[in-house]
Amino acid sequence: MKRYLLLFAVSFCFCLAGLAQSLERTVRQRLETFFGNYETLYAEIGRCGLESFELDNEKKTLKVYANAAFGYQPFTEENTSAIYRSLKQVLPGPVNYYSLQVFADGQPIENLVPNAFRRKKDKSRLYGKADYKGSPWVKNVSRPFDITQGLQNRHVAVWQSHGKFYKNDRDEWRWQRPRLFCTTEDLFTQSFVVPYLIPMLENAGAVVFTPRERDWQRHEVIVDNNTCPPGSRYLEVEDKGYRWADTGIPGFAQKYREYPDNHNPFTDGTARFIATQSKPEKAFAEWIPDIPEKGRYAVYVSYQTLPESVDDAKYLVFHNGGVSEFKVNQRMGGGTWVYLGTFEFDKGMNDYGMVVLSNESSRKGVVCADAVRFGGGMGNISRGGKVSGLPRYLEGARYSAQWAGMPYEVYSKSGGKNDYTDDINARSLMLNYLSGGSVYNPAEEGLKVPFELSLALHSDAGYREDGSLVGSLGIYTTGFNDGKLNCGISRYASRDLADMVLTGLQRDIASRFGIRWNRRGMWNRNYSETRLPAVPSMILELLSHQNFADMKLGHDPRFKFVVGRSVYKSVLKYVAEMHGTDYTVQPLPVSHFAVREGEKKNTFVLRWTATEDVLEPTARPQGYIVYTRVGYGGFDNGVYVRKPEYIVKVEPGLVYSFKVTAVNKGGESFPSEILSAYKARRSRGTVLIVNAFDKVSAPASVESPLMEGFDLQADPGLSYQSTPAFCGLQQSFDRSRMGIETAGGLGFSGDGMEGRLIAGNTFDYVFVHGKSIQRAGRYSFVSCSDETVESGSVNLEDYRMVDVVCGADDRGFSSDFRHALLRYCNAGGRLFVSGSRLKKSLVQDDFGAKVLKCKDGGTFSNLNGRDLSGANVRFSLAGRANEQIYAVPSIQCVLPVSGSYSAFVYTEGNYGTGVVYRGKDYRTFVLGFPFECIQDIAARDHVMQAVLNTLLKKR
């Protein structure tokens, strides 16, 4: 009997084991099927799969480990719940009642939901008590409003990928990435970071560091107590009991034109210091540069951090727009360049162009003075016996780091043997050195600047033969330093940053452009720019520079703005989440801007309209800043107003220009277009200048089954202000050569535009028109945007003459705008219209023939910039991309109709480019080219005088 019982027990055990094995096989099969077929609409993550699982029937638990691709997707509380529900539904028998946990990227997937998107926070990846509460490194005291829910007192680092570097084994300077589609990554990413992302972060109150030179100014003037270039001057003024003295610590001196490897200019000179006092402007130092060319120059100061340094050193920057005051915390950041701002300076040495450091302070201690730098300058680091020959902003971070006084081990871990890897590492190591000793990087030695995150913006390789988008990829690193950042929090804080940035981009791009922006994965990989930083960090591979569909958007300034704003917003929200604070998104730029004459003598009234941001309910304006420029000067520090209206008193005989920004607790918007106004002495009447040229655009594209790319000669596009993004003309358009990065490959481009800032739309052409009206004599002028005419808030019939600035805008007059012009002409108006792309405006409703009294004659090439003539003057327009004015590669041919006559011709071919109508009912003067593009001032004034005489003088 016992033997039968034993046999039964053994058989039963075998059955149980077999059932368990069968159950495990079923679980494996179903898990493999689930993950093998898994797809998500949120991101393009590649093929998912099952790595392993742990089934414990006794404890009734199942742990599932998915492959890396499964972890590339964004997790939310909603989709993690859906994943668990779906898995339980496919699991067999009793297993679907077991306790289930799914792992990806080294964590349960519910832990991968960013803190900003979850109810229960993961405190291990929040800053918590690690928070900087002191004075910021730099504060603009002249800002006329306070930021309380933005990035005020926060310090962030962003950079624009690669730059030109010295390739040691080939003894040559070269780009780190290929020339494709008229650019290279080294140039292309600058056009996002410098004109968009950095200003948006700074407008939110952040102190922003970038390891590459940020100033596109080629000139550089350094004024120093040790060395001064001819014409510049360093001056010290002392007060009783307060004397300047040497610090006894090495400081900056510029002793060489070119610097060899491992030579630190911040050890070649001395620095000066003086005790502080509460009385204003009693003792100070002055740096007065001899500016080589009128323009915008970044201003950098330097000093030594001393034991008694104060946190409110007072700097005054005198520039063309007035005086801007900054407080610099000299308790941190000594021995390097400290960026204050970028300002307009006149050529030469002027007492209104300088920097002053006062010893006035609310603290008892000392202020220190060393060199002041004006402008970005040319690269001056010699490698292999030669410099790059390019402006410093085009070089890699390694060379800017040396010029900024970084230790050798920061910018050359290889000891000068490999500039490529040194440059990649230098970006993060500069950040760590600057932040060393701060609350966010307490263990490392450094300059104690409390940087708390870094973001590197790159473009990627890769292409799609079907014409689809490659899209955006995020990269972060957790497998380093035991999974901790230097302040002790989890490195998964970096994944949160990457997730928020990618989520924001996908939403914002889709909303603005009506497309489904392709979100790729989030890679947890060992990249230097995400491994080395002491703080949360990510690489944003924004798009593919090798894929034409991506680059059609990438070259569009509107896309750049959306990307910049989206990344800024994600950084804002991320920082607020890390510290548990509220945030407010800065507003969008205002619209419907107009300047009219006031009811009181010698006044102008400015009005505008706020722009709603439907995606961000906090982005409502709470006030506005009105900036003013007089003549050819610079803009002032601005005046805060609560309502969208401002009345300004003016001096007759001077041209005033204005721009407006919207502000709230989160910061300041980008500026409006610039409008100008002028009150003539003994005025004969007022001209209204209407700005209908607010276009920005990508270059002309070539698209066919066999060819694709960009034709910069047909149309180089219109950047916002200017752009360094272009390397040269595209040379290969053959789609069959897709994926080849060398000569003959699709997109391969030349180098003829490298180092040139190509002019775009400055939104300041009303001033150009207005100055010519001023010089014509005794005509006043005001101005408005075309939206105000369309809305009816500006009545054209109030003005003797209307000047419509169309520039290179090809969108055509709207129906409301055409009706307003028709009413004006029917009331006996005097109308001047100029622009190179008037076809739509002429042909819609036959508006040209019926109202403007001219018709479309097509367009003709102006690539060679031949002369135009008319009104007894000859001049030419730039037909190719250049640095002075936006290009006019083609000119509109306008032909007279009955009652009108030709007034200007293009001498090569004798094409008509100007038509005049002087009827008894009204008068028009139409030019098929942009008036503002006549670069010869005398010729431009002559043409405007002819326009005024033709339209306003009696017969």
Stockholm file with secondary structure:
# STOCKHOLM 1.0

chainA/1-955         MKRYLLLFAVSFCFCLAGLAQSLERTVRQRLETFFGNYETLYAEIGRCGLESFELDNEKKTLKVYANAAFGYQPFTEENTSAIYRSLKQVLPGPVNYYSLQVFADGQPIENLVPNAFRRKKDKSRLYGKADYKGSPWVKNVSRPFDITQGLQNRHVAVWQSHGKFYKNDRDEWRWQRPRLFCTTEDLFTQSFVVPYLIPMLENAGAVVFTPRERDWQRHEVIVDNNTCPPGSRYLEVEDKGYRWADTGIPGFAQKYREYPDNHNPFTDGTARFIATQSKPEKAFAEWIPDIPEKGRYAVYVSYQTLPESVDDAKYLVFHNGGVSEFKVNQRMGGGTWVYLGTFEFDKGMNDYGMVVLSNESSRKGVVCADAVRFGGGMGNISRGGKVSGLPRYLEGARYSAQWAGMPYEVYSKSGGKNDYTDDINARSLMLNYLSGGSVYNPAEEGLKVPFELSLALHSDAGYREDGSLVGSLGIYTTGFNDGKLNCGISRYASRDLADMVLTGLQRDIASRFGIRWNRRGMWNRNYSETRLPAVPSMILELLSHQNFADMKLGHDPRFKFVVGRSVYKSVLKYVAEMHGTDYTVQPLPVSHFAVREGEKKNTFVLRWTATEDVLEPTARPQGYIVYTRVGYGGFDNGVYVRKPEYIVKVEPGLVYSFKVTAVNKGGESFPSEILSAYKARRSRGTVLIVNAFDKVSAPASVESPLMEGFDLQADPGLSYQSTPAFCGLQQSFDRSRMGIETAGGLGFSGDGMEGRLIAGNTFDYVFVHGKSIQRAGRYSFVSCSDETVESGSVNLEDYRMVDVVCGADDRGFSSDFRHALLRYCNAGGRLFVSGSRLKKSLVQDDFGAKVLKCKDGGTFSNLNGRDLSGANVRFSLAGRANEQIYAVPSIQCVLPVSGSYSAFVYTEGNYGTGVVYRGKDYRTFVLGFPFECIQDIAARDHVMQAVLNTLLKKR
#=GR chainA/1-955 SS CHHHHHHHHHHHHHHHHHHHHHHHHHHHHHHHHHHHTCCCSSCCCCCCCEEEEEEETTTTEEEEEECGGGGGSCCCHHHHHHHHHHHHHHSCGGGGGSEEEEEETTEEGGGGSCGGGCSSCCGGGSCTTCCCCSCCSEEETTCSSCCSSSSTTCEEEEECSCCBEEEGGGTEEECSSCCBTTBCHHHHTHHHIIIIIHHHHHHTTCEEECSSCCCCCSCCEEECSSCCCTTCEEEEECBTTBCCEEEEEEECCCCCSSBCTTCCGGGSEEEEEEECBSSTTSSEEEEECCBSSSEEEEEEECCCCCTTBCSCEEEEEEETTEEEEEEECTTSCTTSCEEEEEEEECSBCCTTSEEEEECBCSSSSEEEECCEEESCCBCCBCBTTBCCCSBGGGBCHHHHHHHTTCCHHHHCTTSSSCHHHHHHHHHHHHHHHHHTTSTTSCSSCSCCCCEEEEEEEEEECCCCTTSCCCCEEEEECCSSGGGBCTTSCBTHHHHHHHHHHHHHHHHHHHHHHSSCCCEEEEEECCCHHHHSCSSCEEEEEEEETTCHHHHHHHTCHHHHHHHHHHHHHHHHHHHHHHHTCCCCCCCCCCEEEEEEECSSTTEEEEEEECCCCTTCTTCCCSEEEEEEEETTSCCCSCEEESSSEEEEECCTTCEEEEEEEEEETTEECCCCCCEEEECCTTCSCEEEEEECCCCCBCCEEEESSSBEEEETTTCCCBCBSEECCCCSCBCCCBGGGTTCCSTTSTTBBCCTTTTCCEECBCSCHHHHHHHHHHHHSSCEEEEEEHHHHHHTSSCGGGSSEEEEEEETCCSCCCHHHHHHHHHHHHTTCEEEEEESCCHHHHHGGGHIIIIISEEEEEEEECTTCCEEEETTEEEECCCSCCSSSCCCCEEEEEEECTTEEEEEEETTTTEEEEEEEECSSCEEEEESSCGGGCCCHHHHHHHHHHHHHHHHSCC
#=GC SS_cons         CHHHHHHHHHHHHHHHHHHHHHHHHHHHHHHHHHHHTCCCSSCCCCCCCEEEEEEETTTTEEEEEECGGGGGSCCCHHHHHHHHHHHHHHSCGGGGGSEEEEEETTEEGGGGSCGGGCSSCCGGGSCTTCCCCSCCSEEETTCSSCCSSSSTTCEEEEECSCCBEEEGGGTEEECSSCCBTTBCHHHHTHHHIIIIIHHHHHHTTCEEECSSCCCCCSCCEEECSSCCCTTCEEEEECBTTBCCEEEEEEECCCCCSSBCTTCCGGGSEEEEEEECBSSTTSSEEEEECCBSSSEEEEEEECCCCCTTBCSCEEEEEEETTEEEEEEECTTSCTTSCEEEEEEEECSBCCTTSEEEEECBCSSSSEEEECCEEESCCBCCBCBTTBCCCSBGGGBCHHHHHHHTTCCHHHHCTTSSSCHHHHHHHHHHHHHHHHHTTSTTSCSSCSCCCCEEEEEEEEEECCCCTTSCCCCEEEEECCSSGGGBCTTSCBTHHHHHHHHHHHHHHHHHHHHHHSSCCCEEEEEECCCHHHHSCSSCEEEEEEEETTCHHHHHHHTCHHHHHHHHHHHHHHHHHHHHHHHTCCCCCCCCCCEEEEEEECSSTTEEEEEEECCCCTTCTTCCCSEEEEEEEETTSCCCSCEEESSSEEEEECCTTCEEEEEEEEEETTEECCCCCCEEEECCTTCSCEEEEEECCCCCBCCEEEESSSBEEEETTTCCCBCBSEECCCCSCBCCCBGGGTTCCSTTSTTBBCCTTTTCCEECBCSCHHHHHHHHHHHHSSCEEEEEEHHHHHHTSSCGGGSSEEEEEEETCCSCCCHHHHHHHHHHHHTTCEEEEEESCCHHHHHGGGHIIIIISEEEEEEEECTTCCEEEETTEEEECCCSCCSSSCCCCEEEEEEECTTEEEEEEETTTTEEEEEEEECSSCEEEEESSCGGGCCCHHHHHHHHHHHHHHHHSCC
//
